[in-house]
Amino acid sequence: MRKIKLTHRGIETLTPVGKWLTDYWDETLPGFGVRVHHSGRKSFFVRYKLGTGAKRRLTLGSYPSLGLSEARSQAKEIIGKVSRGEDPQAKKRAEKNAETFAELAAEYLERHAKLKKRRWQEDERILEVDVLPAWKNRKARKIGRRDVGELLDTIVERGAPIMANRTKALISKIYNFGIGRDIVDHNPCLGVPMPAKARQRDRVLTESEIRAVWRALDGVDPVMAATFKMRLLTAQRGIEILAMRWADLNDGWWTIPGEVAKNGLAHRVPISPQTQVLLDDLRQRTGEGEWVFASRRKPGTHIVAYQKAAVGLVKTTEIDFVVHDLRRTAASFMTSMGISRLVVSKILNHVESGITAVYDRHSYDAEKREALELWGRKLEGIILATDAAGTAKETDS
């Protein structure tokens, strides 16, 4: 150990011994010194020993950018913290080892969403489509309000303001979860306004729009395309369709389990002939697995991310719609055909009030089947409608 009295002039003359790094220790402040590199570069350091016996070395900065007086002052402060039982590098090491956003999001899904939310798959889908591509490897603690705003702006700019609202809400939930687990110490969504004002949509596609969307699905992966067709044919919710299992189909009925249904109530959906044709095709593609709409990206799971395909449909058809409009369109057409609103409500599995609601779950099975078969024939006619010249008729309702 080479001990010297460190002075500005003395530091200027220091050289390495041989070709190796050489440390020169200050005689007046134990633990403080200068390292001289073989290149001639010099840097101040402080070395200390924790109460646990662990030894630490902390580089303070390079000379002459960092002066001797300031370096000695920093060293004294660090040595003082050690004498009080603190570890000056604890915060720095914690930040280095801090969880990435992807790790925080995965912990949220496993320890919160999957345990407490029936529709946790939607959280996973939003993360995979919009959040993880941007933040996957970033430290969760380093993400701030500006980052949130820029991400939400990107979603709004692609024409999905309501999805931007949902994304902000999910990010906020994840950070609140992280705060409760002492993984992060702030929520970057605080102070960030909702990107769009929530509004109730009443968009219903016309017959010509239905034809255009259906035909545009010829250019989409067949299994993914079938998810959109199933929305129109059955008028069921997207998350319920995507989670369809082959075991849920039996004797002309599709039974949606209570843990999948949005309202928590098991629901029976009659399978129309048109829906059966669609399922027969899917059986050839995914019938050996558990899921009807099996994911090709993640074998053993079902499709959860459909937004990219939906955006592609909007661009291809130049029709302004979102996928939930397909369910609304089916319901609207059924009522326009003279099917009672009560029967349509039963098909949609809307929550009912009253004592009889619990005992009335299957009393409209016949009416539901008749309604969906009528709608299946109507939809088939809309898709196949042509005039004498072989082009689609404009029979908009």
Secondary structure, 3 states (H helix, E strand, C coil): CEEECCCHHHHHHCCCCCCCCEEEEECCCCCEEEEECCCCCEEEEEEEECCCCCEEEEEEEEECCCCHHHHHHHHHHHHHHHHCCCCCCHHHHHHHCCCEHHHHHHHHHHHHHHHHCCCHHHHHHHHHHHHHHHHCCCEHHHCCHHHHHHHHHHHHHCCCHHHHHHHHHHHHHHHHHHHHCCCCCCCCCCCCCCCCCCCCCCCCCCHHHHHHHHHHHHHCCHHHHHHHHHHHHHCCCHHHHHCCEHHHEECCEEEECCCCCCCCCCEEEECCHHHHHHHHHHHHHHCCCCECCECCCCCCCECCCCHHHHHHHHHHHCCCCCCHHHHHHHHHHHHHCCCCHHHHHHHHCCCCCCHHHHHHCCCCHHHHHHHHHHHHHHHHHHHHCCCCCCCCCCCCC
